[in-house]
């Protein structure tokens, strides 16, 4: 392990790396079931759902293990949130245009992911993606980590935990519980049973958060993981008190991977003929859109998380960036081959970094657990979302510390960074946040007489995002 991952050089050890890997997995285990739900319209148990489930485990595991050995970084990969929803919309549009079945249209859309992955692999090998990273001004790069921190906090208090009322409408911790006029009003609108679960969720999140803070303060190794376990126990006990069996899903759970379903629906199932029925221009537009979103989501996650872990130099550059981006491209190609949408580096990797993860051993552990999920998915499914929220909020708070490195006397840094701080959590897109920051940076430099300080590639990136935001095709 020492020779493979250079543990001593990175001031870490096997125990810390293993705990960090498990912590990362627990904060992103939700993707194992959520991704197939989103990509198949919640058609749970169907051959396509089973195929996407296995593809999620395989692509996440293989991509993350590539990150471990190629880049020696503690970052995990999985099908990207947002990108999977967009993929599902694309599949629906292909169905409407071609009149084919959802499965056939799904197989056509996988061709887009394959093309994207191959393009990214070529760009990574040729160092083009690394040059794009370097074209992002230092001030913006320094602001990416705090922006991701706010995004993590927004996810933790928001979309990560949705409690459905008796009418089937979702309610979230910050907007639903703390945003309610009075507790009585919320109870009446949600219904007594749903309100009780909401109260349990809020209590669990804060117990988990404060447990992590106290444990970390006392220097306890694996504080994030232990805090999540404490939160899980609290939630399970609360469920029992409310008359709910938190382990009911294990009773009829299957631990046998449905490989036959994957082979028949998603494995190497590329349908280029159906894809090009929507027109070559539409295909090119979709490939470019997926490339832009994924490229800057990945770059933002790598730069932001690496900054928090102290893995960047004074110029904001991360060693082995090329290898990390190559691993990301390999993960996407694996996703297309097995049957899922774009695989990207997950911001939840920050939780493993905060748990002490500094090398590829952290990623290796996470990747192995993802592969094991093909057999142990029902166990991963019982981790309460409230427990993962505790970790996401804690990590988000810590990532805000990066703001102290911003030069607030320089308006060309301050404005783009604060636009990015707002844009990432509100738009739920790391890439779009970076895009708005680049545009504002370029505009400010031009109209303050400092246009020559901006590189040509930075202007090009700003122009691409302007087209992305405003061009109607």
Secondary structure, DSSP 8 states (H G I E B T S, - for coil): -HHHH-TTTTT--HHHHHHHHHHHHHHHTTHHHHHHHHHHTS-TTSHHHHHHHHHHHHHHHHHHHHIIIII-----EEE-TTHHHHHHHHHHHHHHHH---HHHHHHHHHHHHHHHHHHHHHHHHTTHHHHHHHHS-HHHHHHHHHHHHHHHHHHHHTTT--EE-TTS-EE-IIIIITTSS-HHHHHHHH-HHHHHHHHHHHHHHHHHHHHHHHHHHTT-TTHHHHHHHHHHHHHHHHHHHTT--TTGGGTT---S--HHHHHHHTTT---HHHHGGG-HHHHHHHHHHHHHHHHHHHHHHHHHHHHHTT-B-TTS-BTTHHHHHHHHHHHHHHHHHHT-S-EEE-TTHHHHHHTT--SHHHHHHHHHHHHHHHHHHHHHTTS-HHHHHHHHHHHHHHHGGGGGGS-TT-HHHHHHHHHHHHHHHHHT-HHHHHHHHHHHHHHHHHHTT-GGGS-HHHHHHHHHHHHHHH---
